[in-house]
Amino acid sequence: MSSFAKAKGFKKSKAGTYLSIGTTLFGAVSVLKQVRTARSENDTLMLADAVVSAAAIVTGVAVLVRELRRLGDDDVLLG
């Protein structure tokens, strides 16, 4: 199996999904900083951008959690 195929398989694994959730949530730190800066500067446009970014993060985590549940459904020991 090539290393590319192994990497592709890791993305679809539980560990890969957990890693994706972690990195996505790590992006929330920068969004929080952006919200604080926008509020302190009373910048409505920057605040709107931060809200849209936060919505994207929430949606991304929701999709990854759904994928994690689907991976759990395939487990023979759970059923």
Phi and psi in degrees as GROMACS dihedral restraints (atoms count N, CA, C in turn):
[ dihedral_restraints ]
;  ai    aj    ak    al  type     phi  dphi    fc
    3     4     5     6     1   -73.1    20    10
    4     5     6     7     1   160.8    20    10
    6     7     8     9     1   -66.6    20    10
    7     8     9    10     1   -29.3    20    10
    9    10    11    12     1   -65.9    20    10
   10    11    12    13     1   -41.5    20    10
   12    13    14    15     1   -66.9    20    10
   13    14    15    16     1   -36.9    20    10
   15    16    17    18     1   -64.9    20    10
   16    17    18    19     1   -42.2    20    10
   18    19    20    21     1   -65.4    20    10
   19    20    21    22     1   -37.5    20    10
   21    22    23    24     1   -66.6    20    10
   22    23    24    25     1   -37.4    20    10
   24    25    26    27     1   -68.8    20    10
   25    26    27    28     1   -33.4    20    10
   27    28    29    30     1   -66.2    20    10
   28    29    30    31     1   -35.5    20    10
   30    31    32    33     1   -61.9    20    10
   31    32    33    34     1   -32.2    20    10
   33    34    35    36     1   -91.5    20    10
   34    35    36    37     1     1.3    20    10
   36    37    38    39     1   -89.4    20    10
   37    38    39    40     1   169.0    20    10
   39    40    41    42     1   -64.3    20    10
   40    41    42    43     1   -41.8    20    10
   42    43    44    45     1   -63.7    20    10
   43    44    45    46     1   -41.0    20    10
   45    46    47    48     1   -65.0    20    10
   46    47    48    49     1   -37.3    20    10
   48    49    50    51     1   -68.7    20    10
   49    50    51    52     1   -41.3    20    10
   51    52    53    54     1   -62.3    20    10
   52    53    54    55     1   -40.2    20    10
   54    55    56    57     1   -63.9    20    10
   55    56    57    58     1   -40.4    20    10
   57    58    59    60     1   -64.4    20    10
   58    59    60    61     1   -40.7    20    10
   60    61    62    63     1   -62.5    20    10
   61    62    63    64     1   -43.6    20    10
   63    64    65    66     1   -62.2    20    10
   64    65    66    67     1   -44.7    20    10
   66    67    68    69     1   -68.8    20    10
   67    68    69    70     1   -33.6    20    10
   69    70    71    72     1   -66.7    20    10
   70    71    72    73     1   -43.1    20    10
   72    73    74    75     1   -68.0    20    10
   73    74    75    76     1   -29.0    20    10
   75    76    77    78     1   -63.2    20    10
   76    77    78    79     1   -32.1    20    10
   78    79    80    81     1   -66.2    20    10
   79    80    81    82     1   -21.3    20    10
   81    82    83    84     1   -66.2    20    10
   82    83    84    85     1   -26.3    20    10
   84    85    86    87     1   -62.4    20    10
   85    86    87    88     1   -44.0    20    10
   87    88    89    90     1   -68.2    20    10
   88    89    90    91     1   -32.9    20    10
   90    91    92    93     1   -67.4    20    10
   91    92    93    94     1   -40.0    20    10
   93    94    95    96     1   -62.5    20    10
   94    95    96    97     1   -40.4    20    10
   96    97    98    99     1   -63.0    20    10
   97    98    99   100     1   -39.3    20    10
   99   100   101   102     1   -65.6    20    10
  100   101   102   103     1   -38.9    20    10
  102   103   104   105     1   -64.5    20    10
  103   104   105   106     1   -45.3    20    10
  105   106   107   108     1   -60.4    20    10
  106   107   108   109     1   -44.0    20    10
  108   109   110   111     1   -64.3    20    10
  109   110   111   112     1   -43.7    20    10
  111   112   113   114     1   -63.7    20    10
  112   113   114   115     1   -39.8    20    10
  114   115   116   117     1   -68.2    20    10
  115   116   117   118     1   -40.6    20    10
  117   118   119   120     1   -68.6    20    10
  118   119   120   121     1   -30.1    20    10
  120   121   122   123     1   -95.8    20    10
  121   122   123   124     1     0.4    20    10
  123   124   125   126     1    52.1    20    10
  124   125   126   127     1    43.8    20    10
  126   127   128   129     1   -99.4    20    10
  127   128   129   130     1   102.0    20    10
  129   130   131   132     1   -67.0    20    10
  130   131   132   133     1   -38.3    20    10
  132   133   134   135     1   -66.4    20    10
  133   134   135   136     1   -41.7    20    10
  135   136   137   138     1   -66.9    20    10
  136   137   138   139     1   -35.9    20    10
  138   139   140   141     1   -66.7    20    10
  139   140   141   142     1   -40.3    20    10
  141   142   143   144     1   -63.4    20    10
  142   143   144   145     1   -40.1    20    10
  144   145   146   147     1   -62.4    20    10
  145   146   147   148     1   -40.4    20    10
  147   148   149   150     1   -66.3    20    10
  148   149   150   151     1   -37.9    20    10
  150   151   152   153     1   -66.1    20    10
  151   152   153   154     1   -41.3    20    10
  153   154   155   156     1   -65.4    20    10
  154   155   156   157     1   -40.8    20    10
  156   157   158   159     1   -63.6    20    10
  157   158   159   160     1   -40.3    20    10
  159   160   161   162     1   -64.3    20    10
  160   161   162   163     1   -39.5    20    10
  162   163   164   165     1   -63.4    20    10
  163   164   165   166     1   -38.1    20    10
  165   166   167   168     1   -65.4    20    10
  166   167   168   169     1   -38.0    20    10
  168   169   170   171     1   -66.9    20    10
  169   170   171   172     1   -44.0    20    10
  171   172   173   174     1   -62.2    20    10
  172   173   174   175     1   -42.6    20    10
  174   175   176   177     1   -64.6    20    10
  175   176   177   178     1   -42.5    20    10
  177   178   179   180     1   -62.4    20    10
  178   179   180   181     1   -42.8    20    10
  180   181   182   183     1   -65.7    20    10
  181   182   183   184     1   -39.3    20    10
  183   184   185   186     1   -62.1    20    10
  184   185   186   187     1   -40.8    20    10
  186   187   188   189     1   -65.2    20    10
  187   188   189   190     1   -41.5    20    10
  189   190   191   192     1   -67.3    20    10
  190   191   192   193     1   -37.8    20    10
  192   193   194   195     1   -65.5    20    10
  193   194   195   196     1   -39.4    20    10
  195   196   197   198     1   -61.9    20    10
  196   197   198   199     1   -41.7    20    10
  198   199   200   201     1   -63.8    20    10
  199   200   201   202     1   -39.1    20    10
  201   202   203   204     1   -63.5    20    10
  202   203   204   205     1   -40.2    20    10
  204   205   206   207     1   -64.9    20    10
  205   206   207   208     1   -39.9    20    10
  207   208   209   210     1   -64.6    20    10
  208   209   210   211     1   -39.0    20    10
  210   211   212   213     1   -65.0    20    10
  211   212   213   214     1   -35.2    20    10
  213   214   215   216     1   -69.2    20    10
  214   215   216   217     1   -31.2    20    10
  216   217   218   219     1   -66.8    20    10
  217   218   219   220     1   -27.1    20    10
  219   220   221   222     1   -77.9    20    10
  220   221   222   223     1   -11.6    20    10
  222   223   224   225     1   -73.7    20    10
  223   224   225   226     1   123.8    20    10
  225   226   227   228     1   -67.5    20    10
  226   227   228   229     1   -34.9    20    10
  228   229   230   231     1   -69.4    20    10
  229   230   231   232     1   -24.1    20    10
  231   232   233   234     1   -78.7    20    10
  232   233   234   235     1   -28.1    20    10
